[in-house]
Amino acid sequence: MTTLQPSSTPASARAWSFQGSDAPLRIAIADDHAVVRTGYRRLLELDGRMRVVAEFGDGESAYQWLCANEADVLILDLTMPGRGGLATLQRLRRRLPALRVLVFTMHESAELAEQTLRIGAAGFITKSSAPESLVVAVHEIAAGGRPVSPDVVGALGGASDDAAPHAALSPREFEIFLLLARGDSVEAIAVARCLSAKTIANYQTSIRQKTGLGSSLEMYRYAESHGLLAPAGAN
């Protein structure tokens, strides 16, 4: 991971100030695949107006570093070990409201895009997009825009349904719901999220109570029908 000296300015007080500046945009990347991060870095730095200042393989490392160091944009994957992307996004929005977070994910769900934007993401780009879309999205965020992939933007208008059962889930519950829906066991989720099996079981109980979905099969069918699952074979 690339490191910088901590800023003397409190992280929570930093201003969104890089518009109109000649300095390169400072980019941080959080994705649990090292090869993917390397590809992002090369793509972004070829632009000449961006500098990748840090890379992380999990959300907790990204959160801790960003609380002590400066970046203009965080490119955030949603599926990572430990704290997932949604929970990390929520924490960052509370602690660092000036930080712009671009979600870059394998999930092609308009409902998931709607949820991340509602939490506070500055944009939502799918990994099936053309490679240059990532660079364009970062520049759009720098200009004050809110980029969303064409493959989900058309469905956003109808995606926000506060009456849908999954809308009642917290970001952490939603992440665990998706893992249960794809067939992961409580024990496997506990290991992946660095939590106890009892904690995951408690989340599972809460998810069942809030959604009315009593089994993993029911969760799968629900998630599939709402377009919440990642495409088969996606990394």
N, C-alpha and C positions, 0 to 999 in steps of 0.2 A: 504494500500500500504506500502510495506517495504521501508524504507528510509535510505540513507547513507549521510555522510557529503560531501558537494561539494568538488571536487578535486581542488587543487591549480594549476594544469596544465590546460591550456585552452582546452576546449573540442575539438575544431577544430584541435588542434595540437597533439592529442593523437596518439600514434603509435599502429599498430597492432602487439602486442608483446607477446601473450600468448603461442605461439608455443614453445614447449620445456620446459615450466614452470611446476613446480609441483603444483602451485596454482590452485584451481578449477576455471573453466570457470564461469564468471559472466553473468548470463542470466536475461534479462528483458522480460516480457510477456505482449503483448497488445491484448486483446480479450474482447469483451463486455459481455461475459457470465462468471460470477464469478465461477460457478461450473466447467466450462471447464478449467478456469485458475488453479483452485485447482488441477484438475486432471493432468494438465501439470506439475505443480510444483512437485507433488508427483512422477510422472514418471521420471522426470529429476533428482531429488535429490536422487532417489534410485540408480542412477548410481555411486554416490560417487565422481565423478570428476566434478560436476556442482553445482552451488549455485544460486538459484533464488534470485536476489537482489531487484527486484521491479515488481509490477504488475499494469496494467492500464486497465480501461474499455473503453478508447477512445484514438484516435490518438494524440489529442492536449496535453493531460496530459503526454503521453509518450514522445512527442517531448520536452516539457518544462523540464521534469525531466532529460532526457538524455543530454540536453545542459548544465546541471550543475553537473552531476554525471557520474560515469564511469560504463560501461557494455561492455562485449566483444561481445555478440550476442543479438539481439532483435528478438523475435519470434512474428511476426506481422500478425494479421488477416486483411483481406481486407474490411470486412463489419462491420463497427462500426459507432456509432452516431457521429455527428460533422464532422470533417475532416475524410474522409475515408482513407483506407489503402494506396491507390496509391498516394494520395496527401501527406500523411505523409511520405511515402517512399521517394518521390521526395525531400521534405524539408530536411529530414535527410541526404540524399546523398550530398546535397549542404552544409549543416552545419557541418556534422560529417562524412567525407569520410572514416575514419578508422573503423567506426562501421559496423559490418556485420549484415545484416538483412535477416532473414529466413522467407519467406512468408509461412504461414500455414493456408490453406483456404479450404472452402467447394467447391470452384469452381474447376472444372476438365477440364478447357479449355486450350488447348495448346496455343491458341492465347493470352490468358490472361497471361499465364506463360511467353510467349515470351516478352510481354510488361513489366512485372515486372522485368525480367532479363535485359532488355534493359535500364530501368530506373536505375538499379543498385543493385537489390536484389542479395544476395549471394546464394540463393537457393529457390526452390519452391516445397513444399510438400502439398499434398491434405489430408484432414481430413479423407478420406476413406482409407488411407494407414494403414498398421499394426501399432499398438502403438509404437513398438520399432523403427519404421522408423524415428520418431522425434528425438530420442536420437542419432541414427546413423547419421542423417543429421547434427546435431549440431557438432558432432565430425569431420565429413567430412569438414565442413566449417572451423573448427579450424585448420585442416591440409592443408587448402588452396584450398579445392575442391569447387565444385558448384553443390550440389545435386539437382536432379529433380525427382519427383515421376515417377515410371515406367509407370503409367497410362497416363502420358502426354508426357514423353520424346520421345516416338516413333514418335509422330506427330510434334515435334518441328521443324524439318527440313523444313516442308512446312507451318509452321504457320506464319512466318514473311512475310507479304505481305504489303509492304509500300503503294501499290496502293489501298488497301482496304479502303473504306470510313472511317471506325472507326479509322484507323491509324492516321488520321489528328486531332483527338481529344486530348486535353490536359488530363492529369490524372484526374483532377476534372471533366471535361466534360464527360470523359469515365465512371466515377463512376455514374454520374447523368443519363447518357444514359442507363446504366444497370438497374437503378431503374425505369426509364420511360418504358423501354422495358418489365419489369415484371409487369407493370400495376399500379405503384404507381402514385398518383396524385401530381401535383405541390405543393399543400398545405402540403401533407404528407411528401414529400421530404424536404420541407423547415423546418418543425418541426424536422425531424430526423437529418438534417445536421446543425441545429441551424443557419439558414439563413432566409432571408425574402423571401416571395413568389415571389416578383418582381425579386430578384436575380436569383432564380431558373428558372423563366420564361425567363429571359435573356439567361441563359445557354441553355434552351430548344430551343430557337430561333437559337442560334449559332450551336447547334447540328444538327438541321434540315438543316441549310444552308450548313454545312460541309459534311453531309452524304447524303443529298437528301431524307431523310426519313421524310415524312410529318405527320405521326400519330404514336400513341403508338402501334397500331397493326402492322404497317410496321416495327417499331423498334423491336417488339417482333419477328416477322418472320425472320428479318435479324439476330438478336442475336441468335435465335434458330438454324438457318442454319449454323452459324459460331461457334457453341458450346460455346457461351459466357455466357449462363445462368447457374446458380447453379442447381444441381439436385433437383427435386421436393421434398419438405419435409426436405431439408437440413437445419441445424441450423448454 
